[in-house]
Amino acid sequence: TPTEDTWPGISSNEDFRSYLFPQYRSQALINHVPRLDTEGIDLLSVLLLYDTRSRISSEAALHHPYFLSLGEAVHILADTASVFSLREVQLQKDPGHRSSVFQPLGKKRIRHHPT
């Protein structure tokens, strides 16, 4: 829930004051995206700021250290080009991948009931 510390001036906003928002405490982003590295957590934290004046711009976000592994060529890609056309970018299986809880289409699980 925004506070004067996280969003200066919010307490004087008429719309904000007209609702009784529950007072949720902030939580560490790593709890919600545990496989994100330090640079990713930093980028996410500056993208999710309440106060737009403090939030990172989209242009600055593109030059954030999180994207350094993509190489400089990512900044000159045509708007219609895929990032996967770059030699530096390759898909790899996520080491934290968990198998799906859903059965593949066409295969139905048969349940046997004891008689």
Backbone torsions as a table, in degrees:
resi	resn	phi	psi	omega
1	THR	NA	130.7	-178.7
2	PRO	-64.1	145.9	176.1
3	THR	-129.5	175.3	176.4
4	GLU	-61.8	-29.7	178.1
5	ASP	-70.4	-40.1	-177.0
6	THR	-89.5	-19.8	-179.2
7	TRP	-150.1	82.7	-177.7
8	PRO	-54.7	131.3	179.2
9	GLY	94.1	-7.0	-175.9
10	ILE	-63.9	-33.0	-176.8
11	SER	-70.6	-14.5	176.6
12	SER	-96.5	0.6	178.6
13	ASN	-77.1	121.0	-177.0
14	GLU	-58.5	-44.5	-179.3
15	ASP	-62.9	-42.0	-179.9
16	PHE	-64.8	-42.9	-178.4
17	ARG	-69.5	-23.4	-177.1
18	SER	-76.0	-13.5	177.9
19	TYR	-109.3	149.0	175.5
20	LEU	-101.0	83.2	-179.2
21	PHE	-73.0	138.9	172.9
22	PRO	-62.4	148.4	-179.6
23	GLN	-92.8	88.8	177.1
24	TYR	-83.8	140.2	175.4
25	ARG	-85.8	150.0	178.5
26	SER	-68.1	154.2	178.8
27	GLN	-126.2	149.8	178.6
28	ALA	-64.1	132.1	-179.3
29	LEU	-60.5	-32.8	-179.0
30	ILE	-58.7	-25.5	177.3
31	ASN	-68.0	-24.4	-176.8
32	HIS	-101.8	-23.0	178.5
33	VAL	-135.0	69.4	-171.0
34	PRO	-64.1	-20.9	-179.0
35	ARG	-94.2	1.5	178.7
36	LEU	-78.8	135.3	-178.4
37	ASP	-77.7	178.4	-175.7
38	THR	-58.8	-44.0	179.3
39	GLU	-64.4	-38.0	178.5
40	GLY	-65.3	-41.7	177.1
41	ILE	-62.9	-42.1	179.6
42	ASP	-62.6	-46.5	179.5
43	LEU	-61.8	-46.1	-179.9
44	LEU	-60.6	-40.0	-178.3
45	SER	-66.7	-32.2	178.9
46	VAL	-86.7	-13.5	173.8
47	LEU	-84.3	-25.7	-174.0
48	LEU	-99.8	20.4	177.9
49	LEU	-73.2	138.7	178.3
50	TYR	-62.1	-50.5	-173.8
51	ASP	-75.9	112.3	-176.2
52	THR	-62.3	-26.0	178.8
53	ARG	-69.0	-24.3	-179.9
54	SER	-96.0	-16.3	-176.3
55	ARG	-70.3	145.3	178.7
56	ILE	-66.0	143.6	177.6
57	SER	-75.9	160.7	179.5
58	SER	-64.3	-37.6	179.3
59	GLU	-65.9	-44.7	178.0
60	ALA	-64.6	-36.8	179.4
61	ALA	-61.8	-37.5	179.5
62	LEU	-65.0	-23.1	-179.8
63	HIS	-102.6	11.8	179.2
64	HIS	-67.0	147.4	179.3
65	PRO	-54.0	-23.3	179.0
66	TYR	-56.7	-32.9	-176.0
67	PHE	-93.4	3.5	-178.0
68	LEU	-57.4	-34.2	-177.8
69	SER	-65.2	-15.9	179.0
70	LEU	-79.0	-14.6	-180.0
71	GLY	83.2	169.4	-177.3
72	GLU	-71.7	-26.1	-176.6
73	ALA	-62.2	-22.1	-179.9
74	VAL	-62.1	-26.1	-177.5
75	HIS	-81.5	-8.9	179.3
76	ILE	-117.4	12.3	176.9
77	LEU	-65.2	143.8	173.4
78	ALA	-66.5	153.5	-179.0
79	ASP	-57.9	-27.9	-177.7
80	THR	-95.9	-0.5	-178.2
81	ALA	-87.3	145.6	178.2
82	SER	-84.4	144.5	175.4
83	VAL	-63.3	-23.5	179.9
84	PHE	-76.3	-4.0	173.9
85	SER	-79.6	-9.2	178.1
86	LEU	-81.8	139.6	179.9
87	ARG	-62.0	-32.4	-176.7
88	GLU	-74.0	-15.4	-174.5
89	VAL	-108.6	119.7	178.6
90	GLN	-138.2	143.1	176.2
91	LEU	-77.1	140.2	174.9
92	GLN	-136.7	153.1	178.0
93	LYS	-67.0	134.5	178.8
94	ASP	-68.8	122.8	-179.2
95	PRO	-64.9	-18.1	179.1
96	GLY	-96.4	12.2	-176.8
97	HIS	-59.3	135.1	175.0
98	ARG	-113.5	140.6	-179.5
99	SER	-66.8	150.9	-177.4
100	SER	-68.2	146.4	175.8
101	VAL	-84.4	-7.9	-179.0
102	PHE	-92.0	145.5	176.8
103	GLN	-79.2	143.7	176.5
104	PRO	-58.8	150.2	178.7
105	LEU	-59.5	143.0	176.3
106	GLY	90.8	-15.4	179.1
107	LYS	-111.7	120.2	-179.8
108	LYS	-110.3	138.9	177.9
109	ARG	-81.2	132.3	178.3
110	ILE	-100.6	125.7	178.4
111	ARG	-98.6	131.4	177.3
112	HIS	-103.2	126.3	178.2
113	HIS	-101.3	136.1	177.8
114	PRO	-67.0	143.0	-179.7
115	THR	-99.8	NA	NA
